[in-house]
Amino acid sequence: MENLGSKHITRRVFAKHAAVSITMLSGMSLFSSQIFAFEKQKSVRQFHISLQEDAWKKHPELIGIMKNAGITDVWMASYLQGKWYHTPKELKQSADFLKSKGFNPHVLTVPLGHPGNAIDPSDDSLSEKKKNWKNACDYDGSLYSGTSIHPPIIKDNIEAHKQLATEGFDILFLDDDFRLGKFPGKIGGCFCNNCKNDFLQKYDYNSNDWKALIKSVKKQNPTKVLRSWVEYICDKEYDMFVTLQKATPQMEIGIMVMYFGAEKSGIALDKYQDVPFRVGEMMFGDNDFGKVKGKTDELFSALFHMRFVKPELAYSESTTYPKDALSAKNMAAKLTVSLFTDVRNTMFMSGLQSFPIDYWKTLAPAMKKSAQLHEEIAGLKPKGPFKHFWGWDSRLVGKDQPFSLFLASGIPFEVVDEVTSDGWVFLSNEDAKSVVEGRIVTKSNNLIVRKEAKVVGDHFIEMEETSDDIFAFKKSIIPSLKNIPYVDGDTPVIFSWYPSAKKALLWNLSEEKQQFTIIMNGLILQKISLKPLDVDIVTI
């Protein structure tokens, strides 16, 4: 029986091992009890890395460094856009080596392709898809590589999966985003003649409807025909996923989801709740993640995706790309996104090139601390008067530009599926428009929108998404916060409050050491000092 110690447990994996346990129960009851006892002792947080054989051959000491840091699973690139980066036989040899060193080896593929080089910036040829894989066609007729499903893509991927399964690989990620959107904030799908005819026939539409669709896509307007199109691309993508699963039932398949990946990108989120799921992130360099707004946007996207996936099946996309675009301190800080969102599996990535080996001096202690903190807050749901909301218009036609800076205000927040009447709900421009046009029905007057949204009505409180405006609003509402703790002052800090456990999690977003004071009902509850970008838990 294989070691379950560092794996996620999906329904399929659990059923397989349960069947084996029942068959062998009479002769191995003690052994079985030891297995499940070990499972109970397993750390909540697991650490994985996407790494290629070249890395540990070039740096033999890397194996010991990763092991000591807490890495349990290594994911290797295999079938990339229709071509083998390493053959199944070569991958099996690498897997055997990794097993001998105590790691769990897995594989990932790039099943569709990518509009740009997101694999190795030093070698564009690695991002070239198989020659008989068709390009995607945008709504304006322009062609680009990747993110479309045409024959023989499904057939080729099935054959690749079968070869990998034959070599004993038990789990595989569909990588470089399993999606049909060219980039975040864009409505996806291929608009070639074949896809056009298939869509029109399926929904009994005509050429005028197609013209209306193109206009709706261009203006990102949630019309009936556009909603049909989004349903169409979601069905196409999910049908491919199910076909791949059925082809190799012995191998679990997971998906990597793009930043704010949702239905407009062909990802019907509620259909992937029981499979390994890599939540969408995007801040892969210091220029983006180094900003407060970069951190809050990243956290906002992960919080949105965690509405749909079990924490045990959730993986981060803790990525630097190119390999050193994200500094070691910011790569370590990315661990905190998973902590606040209860993502149980960290996945370090850097394309096909490994990030600098000296990063581990920073990462290893940060990993240990993040895992320890995660033990204390796993399964807890944050509560607060500020509401994280991402509605259907954001998912269908939004530009993926969240009003996220409130997360850094020091006011506790919670994630909601619907607009609430209590607290304050921060809306994207598209969701604000949805309220005006009646797709979101509410009588509340607690909806905060950017001035650029240009919406009017008693529902809305307008403000600019700036730290000055956020902290001014914070100051104005503090007198109304009854029995709700908050962090005093106007230093950017993310404050997650878990009243059921009488705990709170604080993340210092500043590049300098800061002293934070937590207040409730006018009384000081706690004071805590945090190093630059550090995170910790307090009891309140």
C-alpha angles and dihedrals in degrees: 000000000000123000113268094184101108102024132100111242115232125180091260094050092044092050091050094052093040090056091051092048093051092049092051098034098109094057101030108036092126092048091048092051089052090053093053092043087055090050091055091052094050116117116256092230121060127190124216134174135201104224139156130223091249090068098060092038090055092043109028090178089064092081093061093041092054092045093051091046091056104259109154104169132045122198119202130200113246124154109023118185093327098319132093114244087185122003121244090252091053091047091051090056090051090046092053090051092050092049090052088057093050101260130127108234123210138164138233132199137197097227101179110018135244132262090234142018104290095149109061122352091200094060119041091182090073089065094052113107127222109290096241092051107103124234120245118253118221122216090262093055096256118136128225137171122265139001099083134103116222132142128308094025097088093043092049093048091049091054091049092049091051091053091049092047090050088058089055103258109154104189134031135185122216095223142195086049121307094233146115097222120103093218139339115297094025128109107243140211135093115277098194120135094261093052091042093054093044091052095046092049095047094052098031092241128151137216092277089055089052091053089050090050093052090049091049092049092048092050094034091232117163097230125158093259092049090051088053089051092052090050089050096053092043090054091047093052095043092047088056091049093051091046090053092048093051092048093061108022090168090065123067115223127207134183133230109218124208124239105292087355110181144136096310086063093049094262112128094196098197091059095062100052095114100048134074105282128191108207117228120262130161113176096105099156140044092252089067107024091040090071122081089232089052090057094046092047090050092049091046092055093048092047089052093052093046088067086075109036136063112247091235091058095043122106128187125229095224093175138165114189124211093030097262102026090107114057120231092252092053093044087054090047089055087068087071092064088064090046094055092044097043092238102165100199123058114203115196112204138173106163116260092321118078119236117249113296093227089066087080091072087067099032100051098062091039090053091051093050094045091051092050093050091046090060088063100049104030111132095011120127119219118234131199149126095263110081127212106210132170111177137196096271090055089050095045106036108356125130091227094244105135127197089237108144092094087076088072095052099093090242113122117249141192136202116247133188094206138029107275131209094223127071122358126305119208113213136198116233090256095051090048089055088048090060092051092049094046102249087117109046115203140143093200123117095201100095115125116205137171116256088237089066086074095208125146133200144093091277095070139081109193123212140147116255094244131122090243093056094042093051092044089054090047090055091050095053100041093093089059095052103103117183090350120119122219139174112257122233137023103282111122109257133151111226120191115187124202106186094177089063096031089236138121134196121216128193118193106217093187126102087226134066111269138193114219128195121202115209133185126178090351094304127112109241102175144352120208134178118213130189120230110303090353127145133204145161126244131190114233 
